[in-house]
Amino acid sequence: MTDPISPPAARTAPPLPAPVPAPLRRAAEALEAGFLAEMLKSAGLGDQPGSFGGGTGEAQFASFRRDALAQEIVRRGGLGLAGMIAAALQERGHGQ
């Protein structure tokens, strides 16, 4: 006896996520930039003695450099954390 083979069921694409509101996206990007700045600090970026010519203000300006670098990394796509953070917040209803 043979069993009839039924054709595979048609697949439907998963629903597209709702667009993330701009304020929520900016907040998520700022959070990712802050995280990246801390990671760059932990990695030792800005700890090169004499990179700004030395002096008492070098440590303060090194933090501005890390922050600017982190923001640029996020602007160019970052680690992808901003998208995940924004989607999670929107899913929980914080994007309204």
C-alpha positions as a Python dict, from the first residue, in 0.01 Angstrom:
ca = {
    (1, 'M'): (0, 0, 0),
    (2, 'T'): (129, 345, -78),
    (3, 'D'): (72, 658, 122),
    (4, 'P'): (-13, 968, -77),
    (5, 'I'): (238, 1248, -43),
    (6, 'S'): (83, 1581, 26),
    (7, 'P'): (249, 1897, -103),
    (8, 'P'): (427, 2111, 155),
    (9, 'A'): (221, 2381, 315),
    (10, 'A'): (281, 2731, 189),
    (11, 'R'): (507, 2930, 416),
    (12, 'T'): (416, 3277, 520),
    (13, 'A'): (680, 3534, 590),
    (14, 'P'): (705, 3651, 949),
    (15, 'P'): (548, 3990, 1006),
    (16, 'L'): (780, 4285, 963),
    (17, 'P'): (862, 4471, 1284),
    (18, 'A'): (696, 4806, 1329),
    (19, 'P'): (919, 5103, 1253),
    (20, 'V'): (1100, 5235, 1559),
    (21, 'P'): (1008, 5594, 1653),
    (22, 'A'): (1298, 5838, 1607),
    (23, 'P'): (1321, 5945, 1975),
    (24, 'L'): (1340, 5583, 2085),
    (25, 'R'): (1604, 5507, 1822),
    (26, 'R'): (1814, 5808, 1931),
    (27, 'A'): (1794, 5701, 2295),
    (28, 'A'): (1900, 5347, 2206),
    (29, 'E'): (2192, 5481, 1999),
    (30, 'A'): (2300, 5704, 2289),
    (31, 'L'): (2293, 5402, 2520),
    (32, 'E'): (2503, 5200, 2275),
    (33, 'A'): (2751, 5490, 2241),
    (34, 'G'): (2784, 5512, 2619),
    (35, 'F'): (2844, 5138, 2639),
    (36, 'L'): (3107, 5158, 2364),
    (37, 'A'): (3282, 5451, 2533),
    (38, 'E'): (3311, 5248, 2853),
    (39, 'M'): (3441, 4948, 2659),
    (40, 'L'): (3700, 5168, 2485),
    (41, 'K'): (3804, 5304, 2825),
    (42, 'S'): (3840, 4951, 2963),
    (43, 'A'): (4044, 4856, 2657),
    (44, 'G'): (4285, 5138, 2740),
    (45, 'L'): (4202, 5381, 2460),
    (46, 'G'): (4316, 5725, 2566),
    (47, 'D'): (4566, 5596, 2819),
    (48, 'Q'): (4866, 5664, 2595),
    (49, 'P'): (5087, 5908, 2783),
    (50, 'G'): (5159, 6213, 2577),
    (51, 'S'): (4897, 6145, 2310),
    (52, 'F'): (4767, 6500, 2362),
    (53, 'G'): (5098, 6648, 2469),
    (54, 'G'): (5055, 6572, 2839),
    (55, 'G'): (4934, 6814, 3100),
    (56, 'T'): (4661, 6812, 3359),
    (57, 'G'): (4374, 6819, 3110),
    (58, 'E'): (4485, 6522, 2904),
    (59, 'A'): (4266, 6270, 3091),
    (60, 'Q'): (3958, 6490, 3051),
    (61, 'F'): (4012, 6540, 2680),
    (62, 'A'): (4084, 6169, 2632),
    (63, 'S'): (3730, 6100, 2756),
    (64, 'F'): (3591, 6341, 2493),
    (65, 'R'): (3792, 6153, 2231),
    (66, 'R'): (3652, 5817, 2346),
    (67, 'D'): (3297, 5957, 2344),
    (68, 'A'): (3338, 6099, 1993),
    (69, 'L'): (3486, 5773, 1867),
    (70, 'A'): (3202, 5573, 2024),
    (71, 'Q'): (2940, 5802, 1865),
    (72, 'E'): (3107, 5764, 1526),
    (73, 'I'): (3112, 5385, 1561),
    (74, 'V'): (2738, 5390, 1635),
    (75, 'R'): (2674, 5628, 1344),
    (76, 'R'): (2842, 5378, 1112),
    (77, 'G'): (2635, 5085, 1234),
    (78, 'G'): (2787, 5009, 1572),
    (79, 'L'): (2763, 4668, 1727),
    (80, 'G'): (2393, 4634, 1655),
    (81, 'L'): (2294, 4693, 2015),
    (82, 'A'): (2090, 5006, 1940),
    (83, 'G'): (1855, 4816, 1712),
    (84, 'M'): (1804, 4539, 1965),
    (85, 'I'): (1755, 4783, 2252),
    (86, 'A'): (1506, 4994, 2054),
    (87, 'A'): (1312, 4685, 1943),
    (88, 'A'): (1296, 4551, 2299),
    (89, 'L'): (1178, 4885, 2437),
    (90, 'Q'): (920, 4923, 2163),
    (91, 'E'): (794, 4569, 2224),
    (92, 'R'): (741, 4660, 2589),
    (93, 'G'): (546, 4970, 2495),
    (94, 'H'): (806, 5236, 2575),
    (95, 'G'): (810, 5381, 2225),
    (96, 'Q'): (472, 5550, 2244),
}
